[in-house]
Amino acid sequence: MKKKVLFMLSSMNIGGVEKSLLSLLSVIPKDKYDITLLLLEKKGGFFGNIPDWVNVVEATWFTTIKDIILQPPHKTLKDYFHNKQYVKMLSFLSKYLISKKTSDRNIYYHHIFKDVPKDLTLYDVAIAYQGPTDIIDYYIANRVTAKKKVSWVHFDVSKHLINTKLYKKLHKKFDKIFVVSEEAKKRLIEKLPQDVNKTEVFKNILSSSVINNMSLAEVDFDNSFIGIKILTVGRLSMEKGQDMAIKVLSKLIENGYNVRWYCIGEGEDRKEYEALIHKLGLESNFILLGAKQNPYPYVANADLYVQTSRHEGFCLTLAEARCLHKPIVTTNFTGANEQITDNYDGLIVKFDQDELFEKITYLINNPGKSEDLSRNLLNEIVDTTSEIDKLYQYIG
């Protein structure tokens, strides 16, 4: 009999967490597992990539609480007042104030979720895959029926702010916490020591053969440009650090380097980055390529891959660049040292413009060093498909 497994995410936007789920699903045998994917919203650039044997369900209840979750509390109170829902207004206000006074978001979510129905399907395992995300972790912990429950942490909780009181209560209801890197695990246990005995590292699934095959697709990657092509992949947001990349490129151009820097990804900070690009006169040199379902041909044809993140949990895009044996410069975020040995198969720098500029110019001026970094990556095993055995062992 097939094991029933539930995964829950916000949507299938083009991002690292969503991509890691697709990689995970690609190695799960469909004849042994009955997979349900619960999405808050059925949307996103990766939505069409979900395997057709996966049962995709939208959380219809989310529309009833979406505004309350996303909008400022005063807007919710105003809406209740205008609709003459005075009892709801007072109830919401009291729970919000108590939650804020005690710094315990569990009180707030308990109120918001009081009318959200339970999923009475009995799953063998229910997985809050996008952890830590309050609404997803809360729903799996309190509204799903399952023999085992997993919170899958993809972020560095020392940088990704979480309400400690909320997660101390939520994680008591989870049997296992999977974390995507050793350092991210360490940070989680520092914040939530109670999790020490049920936390395990589960690296993102990465298939070297799939990535290399997909990298062979033909793309027009500014093919007429004959200078140095630097590439960064990641959501356009401050945590990914593209603002530093723009400033470093400006310095490279000022110092006479024939360089263009390309960014694959979309995000909430695009307009800010466009304004900074315009301010520094880099419209022809810093290129925002937008989201790409298949970024690998661009990575394969770049001269240098640079990861500028302020923080990560693991950084799947860095691992993908390693699969394609690119010369790499990366900032020293959580998990970077688990992927890169500094000065052997890549260069690790502080989140510092001058240091990043120095290392990039070093590789441009010393192509032999770039070749050494790439050659050393050839000898490494980046493929992590065997990690799936941990899930099989846990599900039973």
Disulfide bonds with the S-S distance in Angstrom:
none
